[in-house]
Amino acid sequence: MGGFSTLSAPKPWRHHHNLSTIPNQPTTKNVPSLRFNPPPSRKPKPFSCFALDSSKPEAPPLVVVGSANADIYVEIERLPKEGETVSAKTGQTLAGGKGANQAVCGGKLDYPTYFVGQVGEDAHGKLITEALEGGGANMASWPETLQPEDLEVVKNAGIVLLQREIPDSVNIQVAKTARSAGVPVILDAGGVDAPIPPELLKFIDILSPNETELARLTNMPTESFEQISEAVGQCHKMGVKQVLVKLGAKGSVLFTEGEEPIRQPIISAPKVIDTTGAGDTFTAAFAVALVEESPKKNA
């Protein structure tokens, strides 16, 4: 394992301390761009440590703009009934969030990766910050309006990943900037249970839902491949040319308007321990493969 490093943007990535934040958001900690030194120890962290490959200094980075959460897990023998209290066997709090998961996956694939998000000043915020530092990611707090200099990392990206666990207004600004710079955008449909704004959809190159999210977004059934195809057709009518549908144990399908769908069966694991973050990891790995110019089927 090499030392931690990040790909520097052509112009300095600056954090503006005097920008107003989005109303009704928790107090956040300002975190500037970071360059990481070799880790002092191999003590495990919530996210495994990884190195961004310094052998790819000219590669356009994967930029993930999204959420970073503290996930609280408890292990119980069974689900409680209404009004019942059930004692937990164990419990733990781990860093997570769709955006953070995707950024860490990009780094683990040895690809230059930036993460832009916001964290609080409480203990959970510290947990997330330390986990992302261990994964080699950059963070910045959300301003209400993103300034041009704040979007330089997006303009110079090879591909941008978004999710719906951050405000739509932020996603729209980022997607517009990416489109103007000719940078493809993937939107993971997971997150808030609300329609995707048309203004956001028109700047998205690839929409990535699972079958449940696809059903919710289109108000159509998605229990069979034929039904999924019809629901994807509705997405095409909304202006989205490509839809990557994650089907869990049934694999995945990439639909491109005017082309035959590409179906990918699963690669079976000997034992499934926990599926948390599986879709996030898959979407990020797909994005890295695309920016490395792999054919769609290979990606």
Stockholm file with secondary structure:
# STOCKHOLM 1.0

chainA/1-299         MGGFSTLSAPKPWRHHHNLSTIPNQPTTKNVPSLRFNPPPSRKPKPFSCFALDSSKPEAPPLVVVGSANADIYVEIERLPKEGETVSAKTGQTLAGGKGANQAVCGGKLDYPTYFVGQVGEDAHGKLITEALEGGGANMASWPETLQPEDLEVVKNAGIVLLQREIPDSVNIQVAKTARSAGVPVILDAGGVDAPIPPELLKFIDILSPNETELARLTNMPTESFEQISEAVGQCHKMGVKQVLVKLGAKGSVLFTEGEEPIRQPIISAPKVIDTTGAGDTFTAAFAVALVEESPKKNA
#=GR chainA/1-299 SS CCCCCCCCCSSCCCCCTTSCBCTTCCCBCCCCCCCCCCCSCCCCCSSCCCCCCTTCTTSCCEEEECCCEEEEEEECSSCCCTTCCCCCSEEEEEEECHHHHHHHHHHHTTCCEEEECCCBSSHHHHHHHHHHHHHTCCCCCCBSSCCGGGGHHHHTCSEEEEEESSCHHHHHHHHHHHHHTTCCEEEEEEESSSCCCHHHHTTCSEEECBHHHHHHHHTSCCSSHHHHHHHHHHHHHTTCCEEEEECGGGCEEEEETTSCCEEECCCCCSCCCCCTTHHHHHHHHHHHHHHTTCCTTTC
#=GC SS_cons         CCCCCCCCCSSCCCCCTTSCBCTTCCCBCCCCCCCCCCCSCCCCCSSCCCCCCTTCTTSCCEEEECCCEEEEEEECSSCCCTTCCCCCSEEEEEEECHHHHHHHHHHHTTCCEEEECCCBSSHHHHHHHHHHHHHTCCCCCCBSSCCGGGGHHHHTCSEEEEEESSCHHHHHHHHHHHHHTTCCEEEEEEESSSCCCHHHHTTCSEEECBHHHHHHHHTSCCSSHHHHHHHHHHHHHTTCCEEEEECGGGCEEEEETTSCCEEECCCCCSCCCCCTTHHHHHHHHHHHHHHTTCCTTTC
//
